[in-house]
Amino acid sequence: MAKYRNESLGVVNVGGQFAAPKQTLEVDDKAPGLARMVKRGVLSKVGGRTAGAKPDGKAEKGGETQKAEQPQQNAAE
């Protein structure tokens, strides 16, 4: 059993349970149609961290800012 959130604008029926928009519900991972709804973006899994998540995004943002500023400085010279 895992928690899923309804990301659509309509009511969803999955595993015999209904979920209004932005509502979370606990569904069996083997419920019919669940994988299809997750793939389409109708439902998203809630809780837990993803494997690619970074704990602190400050270092990445700083690198992007520096890259964006360099071409502007070169154009001004």
C-alpha positions as CSV (number, residue, x, y, z in Angstrom):
1,M,0.0,0.0,0.0
2,A,1.3,3.4,-0.9
3,K,-0.1,7.0,-1.0
4,Y,-1.0,8.6,-4.3
5,R,-2.2,12.2,-5.0
6,N,-4.8,13.0,-7.6
7,E,-3.2,15.7,-9.9
8,S,-6.1,15.9,-12.3
9,L,-9.0,18.3,-12.3
10,G,-11.6,15.5,-12.0
11,V,-12.5,12.7,-9.6
12,V,-10.5,9.5,-10.0
13,N,-11.5,5.9,-9.1
14,V,-8.6,3.6,-8.5
15,G,-8.6,0.4,-6.6
16,G,-12.3,0.9,-5.6
17,Q,-11.5,4.2,-3.9
18,F,-12.4,7.7,-5.1
19,A,-10.1,10.7,-5.0
20,A,-11.2,14.3,-5.5
21,P,-8.7,16.7,-7.1
22,K,-5.6,17.2,-5.0
23,Q,-6.7,14.6,-2.5
24,T,-4.4,11.7,-1.5
25,L,-5.5,8.2,-1.0
26,E,-3.8,4.9,0.0
27,V,-4.0,2.3,-2.8
28,D,-2.5,-1.1,-3.3
29,D,0.4,-1.0,-5.7
30,K,-1.1,-3.8,-7.7
31,A,-4.4,-2.0,-8.3
32,P,-5.7,-2.3,-11.9
33,G,-5.0,0.9,-13.9
34,L,-2.7,2.5,-11.2
35,A,0.5,2.2,-13.3
36,R,-1.3,3.7,-16.3
37,M,-2.6,6.7,-14.3
38,V,0.8,7.4,-12.8
39,K,2.4,7.2,-16.3
40,R,-0.2,9.7,-17.7
41,G,0.4,12.1,-14.8
42,V,-3.1,11.7,-13.3
43,L,-1.7,10.3,-10.0
44,S,1.6,11.0,-8.4
45,K,3.2,9.0,-5.6
46,V,3.4,10.9,-2.3
47,G,6.0,10.5,0.4
48,G,9.6,9.3,0.4
49,R,12.5,10.7,-1.5
50,T,13.3,9.9,-5.0
51,A,16.7,8.4,-5.8
52,G,17.9,11.5,-7.8
53,A,16.8,14.1,-5.3
54,K,19.5,16.5,-4.0
55,P,19.5,17.6,-0.4
56,D,20.6,21.2,-1.1
57,G,20.0,22.9,-4.4
58,K,22.0,26.1,-3.6
59,A,25.2,24.9,-5.2
60,E,23.4,24.1,-8.5
61,K,21.6,27.5,-8.5
62,G,24.9,29.4,-8.0
63,G,26.5,27.6,-10.9
64,E,23.6,28.5,-13.2
65,T,23.7,32.1,-12.2
66,Q,27.4,32.5,-12.9
67,K,27.0,30.9,-16.3
68,A,24.2,33.2,-17.2
69,E,26.1,36.3,-16.1
70,Q,29.3,35.6,-18.1
71,P,27.8,36.1,-21.6
72,Q,26.2,39.4,-20.5
73,Q,29.6,40.7,-19.2
74,N,31.3,39.8,-22.4
75,A,28.7,41.6,-24.5
76,A,29.1,44.7,-22.4
77,E,32.9,44.9,-22.9
